[in-house]
Amino acid sequence: MKTDMTVEQLVSKVNDLSLIKRDYCVDANNLVVHSDCMGSKLCIGDSSYIMQENAKKQLASLCNIPYSYINRIEGRYPELVDINYNTALQDIRSTRLIRTIGQHARAVLSDKYRRFENEDVLKTLLPMLENYKGLSVVSSSLTDAKMYLKIVSAKEEAEVRVGDVIQFGALITNSEVGMGGIAITPFCLRLVCTNGMTLPKYNKSVRHIHLGKRFSTIEEYEASTVDENDLFSRVSISLLSALDPLYYMKVIEKMKLAAEIRVVDYQDSIDKVAKHFGLDEEERLRIIHHYLAEHDTTLYGLVNAVTRSAQDSLTYVRATELEKIGSDILYEGVKAANRGDESEVFGLLS
């Protein structure tokens, strides 16, 4: 399982960034974009901020301009970027929330956006871990778009095979820039090789969108606060659901079934997996490597090869995506086997 930083490093970074965040409540037709060969800046009054990719995508969407077009011309024709953005902005009659951090514009959001700051989520979550079934953070990361924490319980575990222990917990994510609200997704960790796997298809993620009462001034926006008791209650309920033995033993049963499903042609199966999930060639080769190294010719072995390959990913985000792909293969493969048509999914045969 890939990790970018310890939870202590995460807390320190989140707290440091909280000191340089600033938000603006602005009429869209008062926004101006100024671009050069180095990129685009969003101008708000006398201040200008270099736009991060997320802000560019949101501004392009607001202006009804394809982002692929903006991305293609930005470095070569900056003046054309400005004409497109600034002409469109003049016709937009709405208030937007502009979120900045340091010298960067990180988000262009609705005037109904409800904020959940990363520091508030950590303030709610971390004290909770000390009181909940031996929970601990085993992996974490912070990107421009999201904060990630993967937690497991040393007390909530079960065996697939003798000595093959799986611990259960949750993946918790939060975005301050409109890329999804607080989401809690069941998660498990295979101890023998520290492979992680998110389990969204087995139990619905609990998501709290960042949408609230419309505001017209930055003062109204900043006066809105998160109900800490409500947040604590919702997170608690979600964690307890993910750690319910009645739930996670169903996952263990599927893993045991997968351990009985034989892969007839591993190369063909992995090729089909790569095509179905859009894996690149390097990822496909890594999965083959880990599959052969595991000496497990079952669907369970294939799933573990995929989740093990996640540890080799260049980014934490891609590693997390591969952990979900491993879960999807497990879910769909066992489902096909139960229907008796496993040979039609990833080249498998029981």
C-alpha positions as CSV (number, residue, x, y, z in Angstrom):
1,M,0.0,0.0,0.0
2,K,1.4,3.3,-1.1
3,T,1.7,6.2,1.4
4,D,3.0,9.8,0.9
5,M,3.3,10.9,4.5
6,T,2.7,10.0,8.1
7,V,-0.4,11.3,9.7
8,E,1.8,13.7,11.8
9,Q,3.2,15.1,8.6
10,L,-0.3,15.4,7.1
11,V,-1.5,17.4,10.1
12,S,1.5,19.7,10.0
13,K,1.1,20.4,6.3
14,V,-2.7,20.9,6.6
15,N,-2.2,23.4,9.4
16,D,0.5,25.3,7.5
17,L,-1.6,25.6,4.4
18,S,-4.6,26.8,6.5
19,L,-2.6,30.0,7.2
20,I,-2.3,31.0,3.5
21,K,-5.8,30.3,2.4
22,R,-8.1,33.2,1.3
23,D,-11.5,33.2,-0.3
24,Y,-13.3,35.8,-2.4
25,C,-17.0,36.3,-3.2
26,V,-17.0,37.9,-6.7
27,D,-19.4,38.7,-9.5
28,A,-18.3,36.6,-12.4
29,N,-18.3,39.5,-14.8
30,N,-15.7,41.2,-12.6
31,L,-13.2,38.4,-13.0
32,V,-10.4,38.9,-15.6
33,V,-8.0,36.3,-16.9
34,H,-4.5,37.3,-18.0
35,S,-2.4,34.6,-19.7
36,D,1.2,34.3,-21.0
37,C,3.4,31.5,-22.2
38,M,3.8,30.4,-18.5
39,G,0.1,29.9,-17.9
40,S,-3.0,31.8,-16.9
41,K,-3.7,34.1,-13.9
42,L,-7.1,35.0,-12.5
43,C,-7.3,38.6,-11.6
44,I,-9.5,39.8,-8.7
45,G,-9.3,43.5,-8.2
46,D,-5.7,44.4,-7.7
47,S,-4.7,40.8,-6.9
48,S,-3.8,38.0,-9.4
49,Y,-3.5,34.3,-8.8
50,I,-1.9,31.6,-10.9
51,M,-4.7,29.1,-11.8
52,Q,-4.2,25.5,-10.8
53,E,-5.6,22.9,-13.1
54,N,-8.8,22.4,-11.0
55,A,-9.6,26.1,-11.2
56,K,-9.0,26.2,-14.9
57,K,-11.4,23.3,-15.5
58,Q,-14.1,24.9,-13.3
59,L,-13.7,28.3,-15.0
60,A,-13.8,26.7,-18.4
61,S,-17.0,24.9,-17.4
62,L,-18.5,28.2,-16.1
63,C,-17.7,29.8,-19.4
64,N,-19.0,26.9,-21.4
65,I,-15.6,26.4,-23.0
66,P,-14.2,22.9,-23.6
67,Y,-11.2,22.5,-21.2
68,S,-9.5,20.3,-23.8
69,Y,-9.5,23.4,-26.1
70,I,-8.1,25.7,-23.4
71,N,-5.4,23.1,-22.5
72,R,-4.4,22.8,-26.1
73,I,-4.0,26.5,-26.9
74,E,-2.9,27.9,-23.5
75,G,0.9,27.7,-24.0
76,R,0.9,28.6,-27.7
77,Y,-1.8,31.3,-28.0
78,P,-2.3,32.9,-24.6
79,E,-4.0,35.9,-26.1
80,L,-6.7,33.6,-27.5
81,V,-7.2,32.1,-24.1
82,D,-7.9,35.6,-22.7
83,I,-10.3,36.5,-25.4
84,N,-12.3,33.3,-24.9
85,Y,-12.4,33.6,-21.1
86,N,-12.9,37.3,-20.7
87,T,-15.6,37.6,-23.4
88,A,-17.6,34.8,-21.9
89,L,-17.2,36.2,-18.3
90,Q,-18.8,39.5,-19.3
91,D,-22.1,37.7,-20.0
92,I,-22.3,35.7,-16.8
93,R,-24.5,37.2,-14.1
94,S,-23.7,35.1,-11.0
95,T,-21.7,35.3,-7.9
96,R,-18.7,32.9,-7.6
97,L,-16.6,31.8,-4.7
98,I,-12.9,31.9,-5.6
99,R,-10.7,29.9,-3.3
100,T,-7.0,30.8,-3.3
101,I,-4.0,29.4,-1.5
102,G,-0.8,31.4,-1.4
103,Q,-0.3,32.8,-4.9
104,H,-2.6,30.3,-6.6
105,A,-6.3,30.2,-7.5
106,R,-7.4,26.7,-6.6
107,A,-11.2,26.7,-7.2
108,V,-14.0,28.6,-8.9
109,L,-17.2,27.5,-7.1
110,S,-20.9,28.2,-6.7
111,D,-22.2,30.7,-4.2
112,K,-23.9,27.8,-2.4
113,Y,-20.7,25.9,-1.7
114,R,-20.5,24.6,1.8
115,R,-16.9,24.3,3.0
116,F,-15.4,21.5,5.0
117,E,-11.8,22.5,5.6
118,N,-9.2,19.7,5.9
119,E,-8.2,20.9,9.3
120,D,-11.8,20.7,10.6
121,V,-12.1,17.1,9.3
122,L,-8.8,16.1,11.0
123,K,-9.9,17.9,14.2
124,T,-13.0,15.8,14.2
125,L,-11.5,12.5,13.0
126,L,-8.2,12.0,14.8
127,P,-9.5,12.1,18.4
128,M,-12.2,9.7,17.3
129,L,-9.6,7.1,16.3
130,E,-8.4,6.7,19.8
131,N,-11.8,5.5,21.0
132,Y,-12.9,3.3,18.1
133,K,-11.9,-0.4,18.0
134,G,-8.1,0.1,17.7
135,L,-8.3,2.3,14.6
136,S,-5.1,3.8,13.2
137,V,-4.1,5.7,10.1
138,V,-2.0,3.4,7.8
139,S,-1.7,5.7,4.8
140,S,-2.4,9.3,4.0
141,S,-1.8,12.0,1.3
142,L,-2.7,15.5,0.4
143,T,-3.0,16.7,-3.2
144,D,-4.3,20.0,-4.7
145,A,-7.7,18.3,-5.1
146,K,-8.1,16.0,-2.1
147,M,-7.0,14.8,1.3
148,Y,-6.8,11.0,1.8
149,L,-6.7,8.9,5.0
150,K,-6.8,5.2,5.0
151,I,-7.5,3.7,8.4
152,V,-7.9,0.1,9.7
153,S,-8.8,-1.6,12.9
154,A,-6.4,-4.1,14.4
155,K,-9.5,-5.6,16.2
156,E,-11.6,-6.1,13.1
157,E,-9.9,-8.8,11.0
158,A,-10.5,-12.2,9.5
159,E,-8.6,-14.8,7.5
160,V,-9.1,-15.8,3.9
161,R,-6.7,-18.7,4.2
162,V,-4.6,-19.8,7.2
163,G,-2.2,-16.9,8.0
164,D,-3.7,-14.6,5.3
165,V,-5.2,-12.0,7.5
166,I,-7.4,-9.1,6.3
167,Q,-8.0,-6.0,8.5
168,F,-10.9,-3.7,7.8
169,G,-11.4,0.0,8.0
170,A,-12.2,3.0,5.8
171,L,-10.9,5.4,3.2
172,I,-11.8,8.9,4.1
173,T,-11.4,11.7,1.5
174,N,-12.2,15.4,1.6
175,S,-12.0,18.1,-1.1
176,E,-11.8,21.8,-0.4
177,V,-12.1,22.7,-4.1
178,G,-15.3,21.1,-5.2
179,M,-14.0,17.7,-6.2
180,G,-16.4,15.7,-3.9
181,G,-17.5,16.2,-0.4
182,I,-16.5,14.2,2.6
183,A,-16.6,10.5,1.6
184,I,-16.1,7.4,3.7
185,T,-15.6,4.2,1.8
186,P,-15.0,0.8,3.3
187,F,-11.4,-0.3,3.0
188,C,-9.3,-3.4,3.8
189,L,-5.6,-4.2,4.2
190,R,-4.0,-7.6,3.5
191,L,-1.3,-7.9,6.1
192,V,0.8,-10.5,4.4
193,C,1.9,-8.0,1.7
194,T,0.3,-4.7,2.9
195,N,-2.0,-4.6,-0.1
196,G,-4.9,-2.1,0.3
197,M,-8.3,-2.3,-1.4
198,T,-11.2,0.1,-1.3
199,L,-14.6,-1.6,-1.4
200,P,-17.2,0.8,-2.8
201,K,-19.4,-1.9,-4.4
202,Y,-19.9,-3.8,-1.2
203,N,-21.3,-0.9,0.9
204,K,-22.3,2.5,-0.4
205,S,-19.8,5.3,0.4
206,V,-21.3,8.0,2.7
207,R,-20.9,11.3,0.9
208,H,-21.6,14.8,2.3
209,I,-21.7,17.3,-0.6
210,H,-20.4,20.8,-0.1
211,L,-23.7,22.6,-0.7
212,G,-25.5,24.9,1.7
213,K,-27.3,28.2,1.9
214,R,-26.6,30.8,-0.8
215,F,-24.4,33.7,0.3
216,S,-23.9,37.1,-1.4
217,T,-20.9,38.4,0.5
218,I,-17.6,36.9,1.8
219,E,-18.6,37.9,5.3
220,E,-21.8,35.7,5.1
221,Y,-19.7,32.9,3.7
222,E,-17.0,33.1,6.4
223,A,-19.7,33.3,9.1
224,S,-21.0,29.8,8.0
225,T,-19.4,27.1,10.2
226,V,-19.4,23.4,10.2
227,D,-21.6,21.8,12.9
228,E,-18.9,19.8,14.6
229,N,-21.4,17.6,16.5
230,D,-23.2,16.8,13.3
231,L,-20.0,16.0,11.5
232,F,-18.8,13.8,14.4
233,S,-22.1,11.9,14.4
234,R,-22.1,11.3,10.6
235,V,-18.5,10.2,10.5
236,S,-19.0,7.9,13.5
237,I,-22.0,6.2,12.0
238,S,-20.1,5.7,8.7
239,L,-17.1,4.2,10.4
240,L,-19.2,1.8,12.5
241,S,-21.0,0.6,9.3
242,A,-17.6,-0.1,7.6
243,L,-16.4,-2.0,10.7
244,D,-19.6,-4.1,11.1
245,P,-18.6,-7.8,11.1
246,L,-21.9,-8.6,9.4
247,Y,-20.7,-6.5,6.5
248,Y,-17.1,-7.4,6.2
249,M,-17.5,-11.1,6.6
250,K,-19.5,-11.0,3.4
251,V,-16.3,-9.5,1.8
252,I,-14.2,-12.3,3.3
253,E,-16.7,-14.9,1.9
254,K,-16.2,-13.4,-1.6
255,M,-12.4,-13.5,-1.2
256,K,-12.7,-17.2,-0.2
257,L,-14.8,-17.9,-3.3
258,A,-12.3,-16.0,-5.4
259,A,-9.5,-18.3,-4.0
260,E,-11.4,-21.3,-5.6
261,I,-11.7,-19.7,-9.1
262,R,-8.9,-20.8,-11.3
263,V,-7.4,-18.5,-14.0
264,V,-7.0,-20.5,-17.2
265,D,-4.8,-18.1,-19.2
266,Y,-3.3,-15.4,-17.0
267,Q,-1.9,-13.3,-19.8
268,D,-5.2,-13.3,-21.6
269,S,-7.0,-12.4,-18.3
270,I,-4.6,-9.6,-17.5
271,D,-4.9,-8.3,-21.1
272,K,-8.6,-8.1,-20.7
273,V,-8.4,-6.4,-17.3
274,A,-6.0,-3.9,-18.8
275,K,-8.3,-3.1,-21.7
276,H,-11.4,-3.0,-19.6
277,F,-10.0,-0.6,-16.9
278,G,-7.7,1.4,-19.2
279,L,-4.4,0.3,-17.7
280,D,-1.2,1.4,-19.5
281,E,1.5,-1.0,-20.6
282,E,3.7,-0.5,-17.6
283,E,0.8,-1.2,-15.3
284,R,-0.1,-4.3,-17.2
285,L,3.5,-5.6,-17.0
286,R,3.7,-4.9,-13.3
287,I,0.5,-6.9,-12.7
288,I,2.0,-9.9,-14.6
289,H,5.1,-9.6,-12.6
290,H,3.3,-9.7,-9.2
291,Y,0.9,-12.4,-10.4
292,L,3.8,-14.7,-11.2
293,A,5.7,-13.8,-8.1
294,E,2.6,-14.7,-5.9
295,H,2.3,-18.2,-7.3
296,D,-1.4,-18.0,-6.9
297,T,-3.3,-19.0,-10.1
298,T,-6.8,-18.0,-8.8
299,L,-9.0,-14.9,-9.1
300,Y,-7.9,-14.0,-5.6
301,G,-4.3,-14.1,-6.9
302,L,-5.1,-11.9,-9.8
303,V,-6.9,-9.4,-7.5
304,N,-3.8,-9.3,-5.2
305,A,-1.5,-8.8,-8.1
306,V,-3.5,-5.7,-9.1
307,T,-3.6,-4.2,-5.6
308,R,0.1,-5.1,-5.1
309,S,1.0,-3.2,-8.3
310,A,-0.7,-0.1,-6.8
311,Q,2.4,0.2,-4.5
312,D,4.5,0.8,-7.6
313,S,2.4,3.7,-8.9
314,L,4.0,7.1,-9.3
315,T,1.2,8.9,-7.6
316,Y,-1.0,8.2,-4.5
317,V,-4.1,9.0,-6.5
318,R,-3.3,6.4,-9.2
319,A,-2.4,3.9,-6.5
320,T,-5.8,4.4,-4.9
321,E,-7.5,4.0,-8.3
322,L,-5.8,0.6,-8.7
323,E,-6.9,-0.5,-5.3
324,K,-10.4,0.2,-6.4
325,I,-9.9,-1.7,-9.7
326,G,-8.7,-4.7,-7.6
327,S,-12.0,-4.6,-5.7
328,D,-14.0,-4.3,-8.9
329,I,-12.3,-7.4,-10.3
330,L,-13.1,-9.3,-7.1
331,Y,-16.7,-8.2,-7.2
332,E,-17.4,-8.8,-10.8
333,G,-15.4,-12.0,-11.0
334,V,-17.2,-13.7,-8.1
335,K,-20.6,-12.3,-9.4
336,A,-19.9,-14.0,-12.8
337,A,-18.9,-17.2,-11.1
338,N,-22.1,-17.3,-9.2
339,R,-24.0,-16.9,-12.4
340,G,-22.0,-19.8,-13.9
341,D,-20.4,-17.6,-16.7
342,E,-17.0,-16.8,-15.2
343,S,-15.3,-17.7,-18.5
344,E,-16.9,-14.6,-20.0
345,V,-15.3,-12.3,-17.4
346,F,-11.5,-11.7,-17.7
347,G,-10.9,-15.2,-19.1
348,L,-11.6,-17.0,-15.8
349,L,-12.7,-20.6,-15.2
350,S,-13.6,-22.2,-11.9
